[in-house]
Amino acid sequence: MEGQKNQDYYQLIYELLASPKERAEEILSARPELIDAELVKLMRVSAAILEGRGEREPANWFKNLSTPSPSLKQNC
């Protein structure tokens, strides 16, 4: 079960990166069960990887997106 949830996190992260930024809220709201501290952690790791590859714009966007909002804090 835990392995499946990890796959779901990575699928969500991929979908966020592959989609227009404007769809982020829609994408996240479709998977409320995945919005938790683990997702935030994985998004920050993903941002660091992107930054290491020189992909600053998506890295910065992901860092900002992974900053807990009030609604995210409720789930963390």
Phi and psi in radians as a Rosetta constraint file:
Dihedral C 1 N 2 CA 2 C 2 CIRCULARHARMONIC -1.084 0.35
Dihedral N 2 CA 2 C 2 N 3 CIRCULARHARMONIC -0.681 0.35
Dihedral C 2 N 3 CA 3 C 3 CIRCULARHARMONIC -1.069 0.35
Dihedral N 3 CA 3 C 3 N 4 CIRCULARHARMONIC -0.682 0.35
Dihedral C 3 N 4 CA 4 C 4 CIRCULARHARMONIC -1.146 0.35
Dihedral N 4 CA 4 C 4 N 5 CIRCULARHARMONIC -0.702 0.35
Dihedral C 4 N 5 CA 5 C 5 CIRCULARHARMONIC -1.142 0.35
Dihedral N 5 CA 5 C 5 N 6 CIRCULARHARMONIC -0.690 0.35
Dihedral C 5 N 6 CA 6 C 6 CIRCULARHARMONIC -1.064 0.35
Dihedral N 6 CA 6 C 6 N 7 CIRCULARHARMONIC -0.744 0.35
Dihedral C 6 N 7 CA 7 C 7 CIRCULARHARMONIC -1.062 0.35
Dihedral N 7 CA 7 C 7 N 8 CIRCULARHARMONIC -0.697 0.35
Dihedral C 7 N 8 CA 8 C 8 CIRCULARHARMONIC -1.109 0.35
Dihedral N 8 CA 8 C 8 N 9 CIRCULARHARMONIC -0.709 0.35
Dihedral C 8 N 9 CA 9 C 9 CIRCULARHARMONIC -1.038 0.35
Dihedral N 9 CA 9 C 9 N 10 CIRCULARHARMONIC -0.864 0.35
Dihedral C 9 N 10 CA 10 C 10 CIRCULARHARMONIC -1.157 0.35
Dihedral N 10 CA 10 C 10 N 11 CIRCULARHARMONIC -0.597 0.35
Dihedral C 10 N 11 CA 11 C 11 CIRCULARHARMONIC -1.131 0.35
Dihedral N 11 CA 11 C 11 N 12 CIRCULARHARMONIC -0.731 0.35
Dihedral C 11 N 12 CA 12 C 12 CIRCULARHARMONIC -1.114 0.35
Dihedral N 12 CA 12 C 12 N 13 CIRCULARHARMONIC -0.770 0.35
Dihedral C 12 N 13 CA 13 C 13 CIRCULARHARMONIC -1.073 0.35
Dihedral N 13 CA 13 C 13 N 14 CIRCULARHARMONIC -0.769 0.35
Dihedral C 13 N 14 CA 14 C 14 CIRCULARHARMONIC -1.058 0.35
Dihedral N 14 CA 14 C 14 N 15 CIRCULARHARMONIC -0.790 0.35
Dihedral C 14 N 15 CA 15 C 15 CIRCULARHARMONIC -1.078 0.35
Dihedral N 15 CA 15 C 15 N 16 CIRCULARHARMONIC -0.703 0.35
Dihedral C 15 N 16 CA 16 C 16 CIRCULARHARMONIC -1.089 0.35
Dihedral N 16 CA 16 C 16 N 17 CIRCULARHARMONIC -0.767 0.35
Dihedral C 16 N 17 CA 17 C 17 CIRCULARHARMONIC -1.233 0.35
Dihedral N 17 CA 17 C 17 N 18 CIRCULARHARMONIC -0.533 0.35
Dihedral C 17 N 18 CA 18 C 18 CIRCULARHARMONIC -1.515 0.35
Dihedral N 18 CA 18 C 18 N 19 CIRCULARHARMONIC -0.195 0.35
Dihedral C 18 N 19 CA 19 C 19 CIRCULARHARMONIC -1.821 0.35
Dihedral N 19 CA 19 C 19 N 20 CIRCULARHARMONIC 2.808 0.35
Dihedral C 19 N 20 CA 20 C 20 CIRCULARHARMONIC -1.036 0.35
Dihedral N 20 CA 20 C 20 N 21 CIRCULARHARMONIC 2.500 0.35
Dihedral C 20 N 21 CA 21 C 21 CIRCULARHARMONIC -0.968 0.35
Dihedral N 21 CA 21 C 21 N 22 CIRCULARHARMONIC -0.551 0.35
Dihedral C 21 N 22 CA 22 C 22 CIRCULARHARMONIC -1.105 0.35
Dihedral N 22 CA 22 C 22 N 23 CIRCULARHARMONIC -0.328 0.35
Dihedral C 22 N 23 CA 23 C 23 CIRCULARHARMONIC -1.596 0.35
Dihedral N 23 CA 23 C 23 N 24 CIRCULARHARMONIC -0.019 0.35
Dihedral C 23 N 24 CA 24 C 24 CIRCULARHARMONIC -0.985 0.35
Dihedral N 24 CA 24 C 24 N 25 CIRCULARHARMONIC -0.836 0.35
Dihedral C 24 N 25 CA 25 C 25 CIRCULARHARMONIC -1.080 0.35
Dihedral N 25 CA 25 C 25 N 26 CIRCULARHARMONIC -0.744 0.35
Dihedral C 25 N 26 CA 26 C 26 CIRCULARHARMONIC -1.071 0.35
Dihedral N 26 CA 26 C 26 N 27 CIRCULARHARMONIC -0.786 0.35
Dihedral C 26 N 27 CA 27 C 27 CIRCULARHARMONIC -1.117 0.35
Dihedral N 27 CA 27 C 27 N 28 CIRCULARHARMONIC -0.811 0.35
Dihedral C 27 N 28 CA 28 C 28 CIRCULARHARMONIC -1.162 0.35
Dihedral N 28 CA 28 C 28 N 29 CIRCULARHARMONIC -0.692 0.35
Dihedral C 28 N 29 CA 29 C 29 CIRCULARHARMONIC -1.210 0.35
Dihedral N 29 CA 29 C 29 N 30 CIRCULARHARMONIC -0.343 0.35
Dihedral C 29 N 30 CA 30 C 30 CIRCULARHARMONIC -1.350 0.35
Dihedral N 30 CA 30 C 30 N 31 CIRCULARHARMONIC -0.255 0.35
Dihedral C 30 N 31 CA 31 C 31 CIRCULARHARMONIC -2.271 0.35
Dihedral N 31 CA 31 C 31 N 32 CIRCULARHARMONIC 0.982 0.35
Dihedral C 31 N 32 CA 32 C 32 CIRCULARHARMONIC -1.043 0.35
Dihedral N 32 CA 32 C 32 N 33 CIRCULARHARMONIC -0.440 0.35
Dihedral C 32 N 33 CA 33 C 33 CIRCULARHARMONIC -1.199 0.35
Dihedral N 33 CA 33 C 33 N 34 CIRCULARHARMONIC -0.273 0.35
Dihedral C 33 N 34 CA 34 C 34 CIRCULARHARMONIC -1.737 0.35
Dihedral N 34 CA 34 C 34 N 35 CIRCULARHARMONIC -0.081 0.35
Dihedral C 34 N 35 CA 35 C 35 CIRCULARHARMONIC -1.498 0.35
Dihedral N 35 CA 35 C 35 N 36 CIRCULARHARMONIC 1.706 0.35
Dihedral C 35 N 36 CA 36 C 36 CIRCULARHARMONIC -2.719 0.35
Dihedral N 36 CA 36 C 36 N 37 CIRCULARHARMONIC -3.072 0.35
Dihedral C 36 N 37 CA 37 C 37 CIRCULARHARMONIC -1.073 0.35
Dihedral N 37 CA 37 C 37 N 38 CIRCULARHARMONIC -0.594 0.35
Dihedral C 37 N 38 CA 38 C 38 CIRCULARHARMONIC -1.136 0.35
Dihedral N 38 CA 38 C 38 N 39 CIRCULARHARMONIC -0.713 0.35
Dihedral C 38 N 39 CA 39 C 39 CIRCULARHARMONIC -1.084 0.35
Dihedral N 39 CA 39 C 39 N 40 CIRCULARHARMONIC -0.770 0.35
Dihedral C 39 N 40 CA 40 C 40 CIRCULARHARMONIC -1.022 0.35
Dihedral N 40 CA 40 C 40 N 41 CIRCULARHARMONIC -0.792 0.35
Dihedral C 40 N 41 CA 41 C 41 CIRCULARHARMONIC -1.056 0.35
Dihedral N 41 CA 41 C 41 N 42 CIRCULARHARMONIC -0.802 0.35
Dihedral C 41 N 42 CA 42 C 42 CIRCULARHARMONIC -1.189 0.35
Dihedral N 42 CA 42 C 42 N 43 CIRCULARHARMONIC -0.573 0.35
Dihedral C 42 N 43 CA 43 C 43 CIRCULARHARMONIC -1.180 0.35
Dihedral N 43 CA 43 C 43 N 44 CIRCULARHARMONIC -0.662 0.35
Dihedral C 43 N 44 CA 44 C 44 CIRCULARHARMONIC -1.189 0.35
Dihedral N 44 CA 44 C 44 N 45 CIRCULARHARMONIC -0.679 0.35
Dihedral C 44 N 45 CA 45 C 45 CIRCULARHARMONIC -1.104 0.35
Dihedral N 45 CA 45 C 45 N 46 CIRCULARHARMONIC -0.760 0.35
Dihedral C 45 N 46 CA 46 C 46 CIRCULARHARMONIC -1.069 0.35
Dihedral N 46 CA 46 C 46 N 47 CIRCULARHARMONIC -0.701 0.35
Dihedral C 46 N 47 CA 47 C 47 CIRCULARHARMONIC -1.101 0.35
Dihedral N 47 CA 47 C 47 N 48 CIRCULARHARMONIC -0.703 0.35
Dihedral C 47 N 48 CA 48 C 48 CIRCULARHARMONIC -1.133 0.35
Dihedral N 48 CA 48 C 48 N 49 CIRCULARHARMONIC -0.687 0.35
Dihedral C 48 N 49 CA 49 C 49 CIRCULARHARMONIC -1.123 0.35
Dihedral N 49 CA 49 C 49 N 50 CIRCULARHARMONIC -0.806 0.35
Dihedral C 49 N 50 CA 50 C 50 CIRCULARHARMONIC -1.056 0.35
Dihedral N 50 CA 50 C 50 N 51 CIRCULARHARMONIC -0.749 0.35
Dihedral C 50 N 51 CA 51 C 51 CIRCULARHARMONIC -1.109 0.35
Dihedral N 51 CA 51 C 51 N 52 CIRCULARHARMONIC -0.697 0.35
Dihedral C 51 N 52 CA 52 C 52 CIRCULARHARMONIC -1.098 0.35
Dihedral N 52 CA 52 C 52 N 53 CIRCULARHARMONIC -0.468 0.35
Dihedral C 52 N 53 CA 53 C 53 CIRCULARHARMONIC -1.501 0.35
Dihedral N 53 CA 53 C 53 N 54 CIRCULARHARMONIC -0.016 0.35
Dihedral C 53 N 54 CA 54 C 54 CIRCULARHARMONIC 1.482 0.35
Dihedral N 54 CA 54 C 54 N 55 CIRCULARHARMONIC 0.186 0.35
Dihedral C 54 N 55 CA 55 C 55 CIRCULARHARMONIC -1.630 0.35
Dihedral N 55 CA 55 C 55 N 56 CIRCULARHARMONIC 1.277 0.35
Dihedral C 55 N 56 CA 56 C 56 CIRCULARHARMONIC -1.169 0.35
Dihedral N 56 CA 56 C 56 N 57 CIRCULARHARMONIC -0.742 0.35
Dihedral C 56 N 57 CA 57 C 57 CIRCULARHARMONIC -1.069 0.35
Dihedral N 57 CA 57 C 57 N 58 CIRCULARHARMONIC -0.911 0.35
Dihedral C 57 N 58 CA 58 C 58 CIRCULARHARMONIC -1.151 0.35
Dihedral N 58 CA 58 C 58 N 59 CIRCULARHARMONIC -0.550 0.35
Dihedral C 58 N 59 CA 59 C 59 CIRCULARHARMONIC -1.120 0.35
Dihedral N 59 CA 59 C 59 N 60 CIRCULARHARMONIC -0.816 0.35
Dihedral C 59 N 60 CA 60 C 60 CIRCULARHARMONIC -1.128 0.35
Dihedral N 60 CA 60 C 60 N 61 CIRCULARHARMONIC -0.698 0.35
Dihedral C 60 N 61 CA 61 C 61 CIRCULARHARMONIC -1.072 0.35
Dihedral N 61 CA 61 C 61 N 62 CIRCULARHARMONIC -0.755 0.35
Dihedral C 61 N 62 CA 62 C 62 CIRCULARHARMONIC -1.185 0.35
Dihedral N 62 CA 62 C 62 N 63 CIRCULARHARMONIC -0.661 0.35
Dihedral C 62 N 63 CA 63 C 63 CIRCULARHARMONIC -1.052 0.35
Dihedral N 63 CA 63 C 63 N 64 CIRCULARHARMONIC -0.802 0.35
Dihedral C 63 N 64 CA 64 C 64 CIRCULARHARMONIC -1.123 0.35
Dihedral N 64 CA 64 C 64 N 65 CIRCULARHARMONIC -0.710 0.35
Dihedral C 64 N 65 CA 65 C 65 CIRCULARHARMONIC -1.150 0.35
Dihedral N 65 CA 65 C 65 N 66 CIRCULARHARMONIC -0.562 0.35
Dihedral C 65 N 66 CA 66 C 66 CIRCULARHARMONIC -1.502 0.35
Dihedral N 66 CA 66 C 66 N 67 CIRCULARHARMONIC -0.030 0.35
Dihedral C 66 N 67 CA 67 C 67 CIRCULARHARMONIC -1.271 0.35
Dihedral N 67 CA 67 C 67 N 68 CIRCULARHARMONIC 2.080 0.35
Dihedral C 67 N 68 CA 68 C 68 CIRCULARHARMONIC -1.006 0.35
Dihedral N 68 CA 68 C 68 N 69 CIRCULARHARMONIC 2.236 0.35
Dihedral C 68 N 69 CA 69 C 69 CIRCULARHARMONIC -1.589 0.35
Dihedral N 69 CA 69 C 69 N 70 CIRCULARHARMONIC 2.955 0.35
Dihedral C 69 N 70 CA 70 C 70 CIRCULARHARMONIC -0.956 0.35
Dihedral N 70 CA 70 C 70 N 71 CIRCULARHARMONIC -0.680 0.35
Dihedral C 70 N 71 CA 71 C 71 CIRCULARHARMONIC -1.220 0.35
Dihedral N 71 CA 71 C 71 N 72 CIRCULARHARMONIC -0.607 0.35
Dihedral C 71 N 72 CA 72 C 72 CIRCULARHARMONIC -1.223 0.35
Dihedral N 72 CA 72 C 72 N 73 CIRCULARHARMONIC -0.675 0.35
Dihedral C 72 N 73 CA 73 C 73 CIRCULARHARMONIC -1.050 0.35
Dihedral N 73 CA 73 C 73 N 74 CIRCULARHARMONIC -0.535 0.35
Dihedral C 73 N 74 CA 74 C 74 CIRCULARHARMONIC -1.118 0.35
Dihedral N 74 CA 74 C 74 N 75 CIRCULARHARMONIC -0.550 0.35
Dihedral C 74 N 75 CA 75 C 75 CIRCULARHARMONIC -1.600 0.35
Dihedral N 75 CA 75 C 75 N 76 CIRCULARHARMONIC -0.241 0.35
